[in-house]
Amino acid sequence: MENFKIVKKGVFEKLGAFESRINEFSLSGWKAISISSDNSRVIVLLERQK
């Protein structure tokens, strides 16, 4: 079974802080499977095997 999580970059969040947050998720077993942007907002879809 798989778990999914959508992570959005905050409006005032710096790109480096957002990258650090995504890296923290990867250390706990999450893997980015899709990255998209919508009007300068970055959206990442993460997946983890349960």
Number of C-alpha atoms within 10 A of each C-alpha: 5 7 10 14 13 12 17 16 19 13 9 6 9 10 12 9 12 16 12 11 13 19 14 12 17 15 9 9 12 19 19 18 11 11 13 11 11 7 5 9 11 16 16 18 16 20 19 17 10 7
